[in-house]
Amino acid sequence: MPLSAGPLVADFGRCFEGVSPQEAERPASCFAFIDCENRGPLTGTLRSHLAGA
């Protein structure tokens, strides 16, 4: 798991408590990487920061 997502795991996990994998698939698909907007400058900043970690 990328370091930048680590702090969010517990918060998002609570959103899916009591939900079956099949039920979670649809809302979870909102986070699919392919649907994310690539923001070049932010991506570069994160890569630089995480490379030094």
N, CA, C, O and CB atoms as a CASP TS submission, in Angstrom:
PFRMAT TS
TARGET T0000
AUTHOR 0000-0000-0000
METHOD Language model
MODEL 1
PARENT N/A
ATOM      1  N   MET     1       0.845  -1.178   0.000  1.00  0.00           N
ATOM      2  CA  MET     1       0.000   0.000   0.000  1.00  0.00           C
ATOM      3  C   MET     1       0.891   1.241   0.000  1.00  0.00           C
ATOM      4  O   MET     1       1.837   1.327   0.783  1.00  0.00           O
ATOM      5  CB  MET     1      -0.962  -0.002   1.223  1.00  0.00           C
ATOM      6  N   PRO     2       0.591   2.204  -0.877  1.00  0.00           N
ATOM      7  CA  PRO     2       1.382   3.433  -0.891  1.00  0.00           C
ATOM      8  C   PRO     2       1.286   4.152   0.452  1.00  0.00           C
ATOM      9  O   PRO     2       0.244   4.146   1.107  1.00  0.00           O
ATOM     10  CB  PRO     2       0.916   4.360  -2.024  1.00  0.00           C
ATOM     11  N   LEU     3       2.366   4.752   0.834  1.00  0.00           N
ATOM     12  CA  LEU     3       2.390   5.470   2.111  1.00  0.00           C
ATOM     13  C   LEU     3       1.353   6.572   2.175  1.00  0.00           C
ATOM     14  O   LEU     3       0.787   6.822   3.239  1.00  0.00           O
ATOM     15  CB  LEU     3       3.756   6.055   2.352  1.00  0.00           C
ATOM     16  N   SER     4       1.092   7.235   1.060  1.00  0.00           N
ATOM     17  CA  SER     4       0.154   8.359   1.090  1.00  0.00           C
ATOM     18  C   SER     4      -1.274   7.917   1.396  1.00  0.00           C
ATOM     19  O   SER     4      -2.065   8.722   1.885  1.00  0.00           O
ATOM     20  CB  SER     4       0.186   9.094  -0.236  1.00  0.00           C
ATOM     21  N   ALA     5      -1.625   6.662   1.122  1.00  0.00           N
ATOM     22  CA  ALA     5      -2.986   6.176   1.378  1.00  0.00           C
ATOM     23  C   ALA     5      -3.132   5.558   2.764  1.00  0.00           C
ATOM     24  O   ALA     5      -4.250   5.397   3.252  1.00  0.00           O
ATOM     25  CB  ALA     5      -3.379   5.157   0.325  1.00  0.00           C
ATOM     26  N   GLY     6      -2.033   5.216   3.395  1.00  0.00           N
ATOM     27  CA  GLY     6      -2.072   4.522   4.677  1.00  0.00           C
ATOM     28  C   GLY     6      -2.973   5.149   5.723  1.00  0.00           C
ATOM     29  O   GLY     6      -3.774   4.438   6.330  1.00  0.00           O
ATOM     30  N   PRO     7      -2.879   6.455   5.965  1.00  0.00           N
ATOM     31  CA  PRO     7      -3.717   7.063   7.006  1.00  0.00           C
ATOM     32  C   PRO     7      -5.214   7.015   6.707  1.00  0.00           C
ATOM     33  O   PRO     7      -6.025   7.181   7.618  1.00  0.00           O
ATOM     34  CB  PRO     7      -3.307   8.488   7.206  1.00  0.00           C
ATOM     35  N   LEU     8      -5.587   6.795   5.471  1.00  0.00           N
ATOM     36  CA  LEU     8      -7.005   6.785   5.097  1.00  0.00           C
ATOM     37  C   LEU     8      -7.665   5.416   5.221  1.00  0.00           C
ATOM     38  O   LEU     8      -8.891   5.315   5.171  1.00  0.00           O
ATOM     39  CB  LEU     8      -7.154   7.272   3.691  1.00  0.00           C
ATOM     40  N   VAL     9      -6.867   4.365   5.382  1.00  0.00           N
ATOM     41  CA  VAL     9      -7.396   3.005   5.371  1.00  0.00           C
ATOM     42  C   VAL     9      -8.468   2.799   6.433  1.00  0.00           C
ATOM     43  O   VAL     9      -9.537   2.273   6.124  1.00  0.00           O
ATOM     44  CB  VAL     9      -6.273   2.009   5.577  1.00  0.00           C
ATOM     45  N   ALA    10      -8.217   3.192   7.649  1.00  0.00           N
ATOM     46  CA  ALA    10      -9.194   2.978   8.730  1.00  0.00           C
ATOM     47  C   ALA    10     -10.482   3.760   8.469  1.00  0.00           C
ATOM     48  O   ALA    10     -11.576   3.234   8.677  1.00  0.00           O
ATOM     49  CB  ALA    10      -8.592   3.394  10.090  1.00  0.00           C
ATOM     50  N   ASP    11     -10.361   5.008   8.015  1.00  0.00           N
ATOM     51  CA  ASP    11     -11.550   5.820   7.754  1.00  0.00           C
ATOM     52  C   ASP    11     -12.406   5.210   6.653  1.00  0.00           C
ATOM     53  O   ASP    11     -13.622   5.091   6.808  1.00  0.00           O
ATOM     54  CB  ASP    11     -11.148   7.243   7.374  1.00  0.00           C
ATOM     55  N   PHE    12     -11.791   4.827   5.555  1.00  0.00           N
ATOM     56  CA  PHE    12     -12.554   4.245   4.461  1.00  0.00           C
ATOM     57  C   PHE    12     -13.032   2.842   4.821  1.00  0.00           C
ATOM     58  O   PHE    12     -14.105   2.428   4.381  1.00  0.00           O
ATOM     59  CB  PHE    12     -11.713   4.207   3.185  1.00  0.00           C
ATOM     60  N   GLY    13     -12.270   2.119   5.599  1.00  0.00           N
ATOM     61  CA  GLY    13     -12.684   0.782   6.025  1.00  0.00           C
ATOM     62  C   GLY    13     -13.984   0.822   6.800  1.00  0.00           C
ATOM     63  O   GLY    13     -14.837  -0.050   6.636  1.00  0.00           O
ATOM     64  N   ARG    14     -14.141   1.831   7.645  1.00  0.00           N
ATOM     65  CA  ARG    14     -15.379   1.966   8.423  1.00  0.00           C
ATOM     66  C   ARG    14     -16.584   2.194   7.511  1.00  0.00           C
ATOM     67  O   ARG    14     -17.697   1.793   7.851  1.00  0.00           O
ATOM     68  CB  ARG    14     -15.255   3.122   9.427  1.00  0.00           C
ATOM     69  N   CYS    15     -16.382   2.818   6.388  1.00  0.00           N
ATOM     70  CA  CYS    15     -17.485   3.061   5.445  1.00  0.00           C
ATOM     71  C   CYS    15     -18.025   1.766   4.856  1.00  0.00           C
ATOM     72  O   CYS    15     -19.162   1.722   4.385  1.00  0.00           O
ATOM     73  CB  CYS    15     -17.025   3.982   4.318  1.00  0.00           C
ATOM     74  N   PHE    16     -17.215   0.712   4.879  1.00  0.00           N
ATOM     75  CA  PHE    16     -17.604  -0.549   4.262  1.00  0.00           C
ATOM     76  C   PHE    16     -17.903  -1.650   5.293  1.00  0.00           C
ATOM     77  O   PHE    16     -18.054  -2.814   4.922  1.00  0.00           O
ATOM     78  CB  PHE    16     -16.510  -1.010   3.325  1.00  0.00           C
ATOM     79  N   GLU    17     -17.989  -1.295   6.568  1.00  0.00           N
ATOM     80  CA  GLU    17     -18.295  -2.289   7.598  1.00  0.00           C
ATOM     81  C   GLU    17     -19.676  -2.886   7.354  1.00  0.00           C
ATOM     82  O   GLU    17     -20.636  -2.162   7.088  1.00  0.00           O
ATOM     83  CB  GLU    17     -18.222  -1.657   9.010  1.00  0.00           C
ATOM     84  N   GLY    18     -19.769  -4.209   7.445  1.00  0.00           N
ATOM     85  CA  GLY    18     -21.039  -4.890   7.277  1.00  0.00           C
ATOM     86  C   GLY    18     -21.507  -5.012   5.839  1.00  0.00           C
ATOM     87  O   GLY    18     -22.638  -5.425   5.584  1.00  0.00           O
ATOM     88  N   VAL    19     -20.647  -4.656   4.901  1.00  0.00           N
ATOM     89  CA  VAL    19     -20.994  -4.701   3.479  1.00  0.00           C
ATOM     90  C   VAL    19     -20.275  -5.887   2.844  1.00  0.00           C
ATOM     91  O   VAL    19     -19.081  -6.089   3.069  1.00  0.00           O
ATOM     92  CB  VAL    19     -20.613  -3.360   2.756  1.00  0.00           C
ATOM     93  N   SER    20     -21.001  -6.666   2.056  1.00  0.00           N
ATOM     94  CA  SER    20     -20.377  -7.812   1.388  1.00  0.00           C
ATOM     95  C   SER    20     -19.437  -7.319   0.286  1.00  0.00           C
ATOM     96  O   SER    20     -19.583  -6.191  -0.185  1.00  0.00           O
ATOM     97  CB  SER    20     -21.458  -8.766   0.798  1.00  0.00           C
ATOM     98  N   PRO    21     -18.482  -8.144  -0.128  1.00  0.00           N
ATOM     99  CA  PRO    21     -17.592  -7.733  -1.220  1.00  0.00           C
ATOM    100  C   PRO    21     -18.363  -7.337  -2.484  1.00  0.00           C
ATOM    101  O   PRO    21     -17.973  -6.405  -3.187  1.00  0.00           O
ATOM    102  CB  PRO    21     -16.620  -8.859  -1.548  1.00  0.00           C
ATOM    103  N   GLN    22     -19.439  -8.037  -2.761  1.00  0.00           N
ATOM    104  CA  GLN    22     -20.230  -7.713  -3.945  1.00  0.00           C
ATOM    105  C   GLN    22     -20.898  -6.334  -3.804  1.00  0.00           C
ATOM    106  O   GLN    22     -20.956  -5.561  -4.760  1.00  0.00           O
ATOM    107  CB  GLN    22     -21.295  -8.800  -4.183  1.00  0.00           C
ATOM    108  N   GLU    23     -21.397  -6.046  -2.602  1.00  0.00           N
ATOM    109  CA  GLU    23     -22.034  -4.750  -2.358  1.00  0.00           C
ATOM    110  C   GLU    23     -21.007  -3.613  -2.369  1.00  0.00           C
ATOM    111  O   GLU    23     -21.323  -2.487  -2.754  1.00  0.00           O
ATOM    112  CB  GLU    23     -22.780  -4.771  -1.016  1.00  0.00           C
ATOM    113  N   ALA    24     -19.797  -3.913  -1.951  1.00  0.00           N
ATOM    114  CA  ALA    24     -18.746  -2.889  -1.880  1.00  0.00           C
ATOM    115  C   ALA    24     -18.128  -2.591  -3.236  1.00  0.00           C
ATOM    116  O   ALA    24     -17.499  -1.548  -3.420  1.00  0.00           O
ATOM    117  CB  ALA    24     -17.663  -3.323  -0.921  1.00  0.00           C
ATOM    118  N   GLU    25     -18.301  -3.489  -4.171  1.00  0.00           N
ATOM    119  CA  GLU    25     -17.636  -3.323  -5.462  1.00  0.00           C
ATOM    120  C   GLU    25     -18.043  -2.037  -6.179  1.00  0.00           C
ATOM    121  O   GLU    25     -17.189  -1.330  -6.714  1.00  0.00           O
ATOM    122  CB  GLU    25     -17.936  -4.508  -6.346  1.00  0.00           C
ATOM    123  N   ARG    26     -19.316  -1.734  -6.193  1.00  0.00           N
ATOM    124  CA  ARG    26     -19.764  -0.547  -6.922  1.00  0.00           C
ATOM    125  C   ARG    26     -19.226   0.751  -6.322  1.00  0.00           C
ATOM    126  O   ARG    26     -18.605   1.525  -7.051  1.00  0.00           O
ATOM    127  CB  ARG    26     -21.276  -0.503  -6.949  1.00  0.00           C
ATOM    128  N   PRO    27     -19.431   1.030  -5.031  1.00  0.00           N
ATOM    129  CA  PRO    27     -18.871   2.286  -4.514  1.00  0.00           C
ATOM    130  C   PRO    27     -17.332   2.293  -4.516  1.00  0.00           C
ATOM    131  O   PRO    27     -16.714   3.344  -4.688  1.00  0.00           O
ATOM    132  CB  PRO    27     -19.381   2.531  -3.096  1.00  0.00           C
ATOM    133  N   ALA    28     -16.729   1.130  -4.326  1.00  0.00           N
ATOM    134  CA  ALA    28     -15.266   1.081  -4.327  1.00  0.00           C
ATOM    135  C   ALA    28     -14.699   1.378  -5.701  1.00  0.00           C
ATOM    136  O   ALA    28     -13.567   1.848  -5.819  1.00  0.00           O
ATOM    137  CB  ALA    28     -14.782  -0.278  -3.855  1.00  0.00           C
ATOM    138  N   SER    29     -15.477   1.108  -6.741  1.00  0.00           N
ATOM    139  CA  SER    29     -14.986   1.366  -8.090  1.00  0.00           C
ATOM    140  C   SER    29     -14.755   2.858  -8.331  1.00  0.00           C
ATOM    141  O   SER    29     -14.062   3.230  -9.278  1.00  0.00           O
ATOM    142  CB  SER    29     -15.967   0.819  -9.119  1.00  0.00           C
ATOM    143  N   CYS    30     -15.320   3.699  -7.499  1.00  0.00           N
ATOM    144  CA  CYS    30     -15.084   5.146  -7.608  1.00  0.00           C
ATOM    145  C   CYS    30     -13.613   5.489  -7.399  1.00  0.00           C
ATOM    146  O   CYS    30     -13.144   6.543  -7.830  1.00  0.00           O
ATOM    147  CB  CYS    30     -15.944   5.904  -6.590  1.00  0.00           C
ATOM    148  N   PHE    31     -12.893   4.593  -6.736  1.00  0.00           N
ATOM    149  CA  PHE    31     -11.490   4.845  -6.434  1.00  0.00           C
ATOM    150  C   PHE    31     -10.549   4.164  -7.422  1.00  0.00           C
ATOM    151  O   PHE    31      -9.337   4.146  -7.207  1.00  0.00           O
ATOM    152  CB  PHE    31     -11.175   4.383  -5.033  1.00  0.00           C
ATOM    153  N   ALA    32     -11.087   3.609  -8.494  1.00  0.00           N
ATOM    154  CA  ALA    32     -10.261   2.920  -9.483  1.00  0.00           C
ATOM    155  C   ALA    32      -9.223   3.890 -10.054  1.00  0.00           C
ATOM    156  O   ALA    32      -9.550   5.015 -10.432  1.00  0.00           O
ATOM    157  CB  ALA    32     -11.142   2.328 -10.619  1.00  0.00           C
ATOM    158  N   PHE    33      -7.985   3.442 -10.108  1.00  0.00           N
ATOM    159  CA  PHE    33      -6.897   4.291 -10.570  1.00  0.00           C
ATOM    160  C   PHE    33      -7.163   4.822 -11.976  1.00  0.00           C
ATOM    161  O   PHE    33      -6.848   5.972 -12.281  1.00  0.00           O
ATOM    162  CB  PHE    33      -5.581   3.524 -10.540  1.00  0.00           C
ATOM    163  N   ILE    34      -7.736   3.993 -12.819  1.00  0.00           N
ATOM    164  CA  ILE    34      -7.974   4.401 -14.202  1.00  0.00           C
ATOM    165  C   ILE    34      -8.938   5.588 -14.291  1.00  0.00           C
ATOM    166  O   ILE    34      -8.918   6.332 -15.272  1.00  0.00           O
ATOM    167  CB  ILE    34      -8.522   3.227 -15.004  1.00  0.00           C
ATOM    168  N   ASP    35      -9.778   5.765 -13.274  1.00  0.00           N
ATOM    169  CA  ASP    35     -10.738   6.868 -13.262  1.00  0.00           C
ATOM    170  C   ASP    35     -10.187   8.135 -12.615  1.00  0.00           C
ATOM    171  O   ASP    35     -10.856   9.168 -12.599  1.00  0.00           O
ATOM    172  CB  ASP    35     -11.989   6.443 -12.541  1.00  0.00           C
ATOM    173  N   CYS    36      -8.986   8.060 -12.090  1.00  0.00           N
ATOM    174  CA  CYS    36      -8.391   9.211 -11.410  1.00  0.00           C
ATOM    175  C   CYS    36      -7.841  10.215 -12.417  1.00  0.00           C
ATOM    176  O   CYS    36      -7.343   9.846 -13.480  1.00  0.00           O
ATOM    177  CB  CYS    36      -7.277   8.754 -10.459  1.00  0.00           C
ATOM    178  N   GLU    37      -7.940  11.456 -12.068  1.00  0.00           N
ATOM    179  CA  GLU    37      -7.356  12.513 -12.889  1.00  0.00           C
ATOM    180  C   GLU    37      -5.886  12.649 -12.503  1.00  0.00           C
ATOM    181  O   GLU    37      -5.555  12.801 -11.328  1.00  0.00           O
ATOM    182  CB  GLU    37      -8.122  13.877 -12.705  1.00  0.00           C
ATOM    183  N   ASN    38      -5.020  12.592 -13.493  1.00  0.00           N
ATOM    184  CA  ASN    38      -3.596  12.735 -13.226  1.00  0.00           C
ATOM    185  C   ASN    38      -3.259  14.219 -13.186  1.00  0.00           C
ATOM    186  O   ASN    38      -3.405  14.927 -14.182  1.00  0.00           O
ATOM    187  CB  ASN    38      -2.741  11.994 -14.299  1.00  0.00           C
ATOM    188  N   ARG    39      -2.817  14.671 -12.048  1.00  0.00           N
ATOM    189  CA  ARG    39      -2.418  16.068 -11.880  1.00  0.00           C
ATOM    190  C   ARG    39      -0.905  16.107 -11.837  1.00  0.00           C
ATOM    191  O   ARG    39      -0.287  15.891 -10.794  1.00  0.00           O
ATOM    192  CB  ARG    39      -3.041  16.703 -10.585  1.00  0.00           C
ATOM    193  N   GLY    40      -0.325  16.384 -12.983  1.00  0.00           N
ATOM    194  CA  GLY    40       1.120  16.316 -13.180  1.00  0.00           C
ATOM    195  C   GLY    40       1.967  16.913 -12.069  1.00  0.00           C
ATOM    196  O   GLY    40       2.806  16.214 -11.502  1.00  0.00           O
ATOM    197  N   PRO    41       1.770  18.191 -11.740  1.00  0.00           N
ATOM    198  CA  PRO    41       2.609  18.792 -10.701  1.00  0.00           C
ATOM    199  C   PRO    41       2.479  18.090  -9.339  1.00  0.00           C
ATOM    200  O   PRO    41       3.475  17.880  -8.646  1.00  0.00           O
ATOM    201  CB  PRO    41       2.255  20.256 -10.549  1.00  0.00           C
ATOM    202  N   LEU    42       1.252  17.735  -8.968  1.00  0.00           N
ATOM    203  CA  LEU    42       1.054  17.047  -7.698  1.00  0.00           C
ATOM    204  C   LEU    42       1.692  15.664  -7.730  1.00  0.00           C
ATOM    205  O   LEU    42       2.322  15.247  -6.759  1.00  0.00           O
ATOM    206  CB  LEU    42      -0.440  16.935  -7.373  1.00  0.00           C
ATOM    207  N   THR    43       1.532  14.954  -8.838  1.00  0.00           N
ATOM    208  CA  THR    43       2.138  13.634  -8.981  1.00  0.00           C
ATOM    209  C   THR    43       3.650  13.729  -8.833  1.00  0.00           C
ATOM    210  O   THR    43       4.262  12.909  -8.148  1.00  0.00           O
ATOM    211  CB  THR    43       1.772  13.010 -10.339  1.00  0.00           C
ATOM    212  N   GLY    44       4.250  14.720  -9.470  1.00  0.00           N
ATOM    213  CA  GLY    44       5.698  14.901  -9.363  1.00  0.00           C
ATOM    214  C   GLY    44       6.150  15.202  -7.943  1.00  0.00           C
ATOM    215  O   GLY    44       7.169  14.682  -7.488  1.00  0.00           O
ATOM    216  N   THR    45       5.401  16.034  -7.249  1.00  0.00           N
ATOM    217  CA  THR    45       5.727  16.359  -5.866  1.00  0.00           C
ATOM    218  C   THR    45       5.650  15.127  -4.976  1.00  0.00           C
ATOM    219  O   THR    45       6.545  14.879  -4.168  1.00  0.00           O
ATOM    220  CB  THR    45       4.792  17.442  -5.342  1.00  0.00           C
ATOM    221  N   LEU    46       4.573  14.355  -5.128  1.00  0.00           N
ATOM    222  CA  LEU    46       4.433  13.137  -4.327  1.00  0.00           C
ATOM    223  C   LEU    46       5.515  12.124  -4.624  1.00  0.00           C
ATOM    224  O   LEU    46       6.058  11.509  -3.707  1.00  0.00           O
ATOM    225  CB  LEU    46       3.085  12.512  -4.562  1.00  0.00           C
ATOM    226  N   ARG    47       5.838  11.940  -5.902  1.00  0.00           N
ATOM    227  CA  ARG    47       6.889  10.990  -6.265  1.00  0.00           C
ATOM    228  C   ARG    47       8.220  11.399  -5.654  1.00  0.00           C
ATOM    229  O   ARG    47       8.942  10.565  -5.107  1.00  0.00           O
ATOM    230  CB  ARG    47       7.017  10.886  -7.787  1.00  0.00           C
ATOM    231  N   SER    48       8.540  12.675  -5.748  1.00  0.00           N
ATOM    232  CA  SER    48       9.804  13.162  -5.180  1.00  0.00           C
ATOM    233  C   SER    48       9.861  12.948  -3.677  1.00  0.00           C
ATOM    234  O   SER    48      10.870  12.494  -3.137  1.00  0.00           O
ATOM    235  CB  SER    48       9.995  14.642  -5.496  1.00  0.00           C
ATOM    236  N   HIS    49       8.767  13.281  -3.012  1.00  0.00           N
ATOM    237  CA  HIS    49       8.717  13.152  -1.558  1.00  0.00           C
ATOM    238  C   HIS    49       8.809  11.689  -1.134  1.00  0.00           C
ATOM    239  O   HIS    49       9.559  11.351  -0.218  1.00  0.00           O
ATOM    240  CB  HIS    49       7.432  13.779  -1.010  1.00  0.00           C
ATOM    241  N   LEU    50       8.048  10.823  -1.800  1.00  0.00           N
ATOM    242  CA  LEU    50       8.032   9.417  -1.430  1.00  0.00           C
ATOM    243  C   LEU    50       9.337   8.710  -1.789  1.00  0.00           C
ATOM    244  O   LEU    50       9.718   7.746  -1.125  1.00  0.00           O
ATOM    245  CB  LEU    50       6.870   8.723  -2.100  1.00  0.00           C
ATOM    246  N   ALA    51      10.008   9.163  -2.804  1.00  0.00           N
ATOM    247  CA  ALA    51      11.292   8.574  -3.180  1.00  0.00           C
ATOM    248  C   ALA    51      12.348   8.822  -2.097  1.00  0.00           C
ATOM    249  O   ALA    51      13.250   8.009  -1.897  1.00  0.00           O
ATOM    250  CB  ALA    51      11.769   9.147  -4.527  1.00  0.00           C
ATOM    251  N   GLY    52      12.218   9.955  -1.407  1.00  0.00           N
ATOM    252  CA  GLY    52      13.163  10.300  -0.357  1.00  0.00           C
ATOM    253  C   GLY    52      12.803   9.690   0.989  1.00  0.00           C
ATOM    254  O   GLY    52      13.573   9.811   1.942  1.00  0.00           O
ATOM    255  N   ALA    53      11.646   9.035   1.089  1.00  0.00           N
ATOM    256  CA  ALA    53      11.193   8.478   2.371  1.00  0.00           C
ATOM    257  C   ALA    53      11.923   7.201   2.729  1.00  0.00           C
ATOM    258  O   ALA    53      11.658   6.611   3.777  1.00  0.00           O
ATOM    259  CB  ALA    53       9.703   8.213   2.332  1.00  0.00           C
TER
END
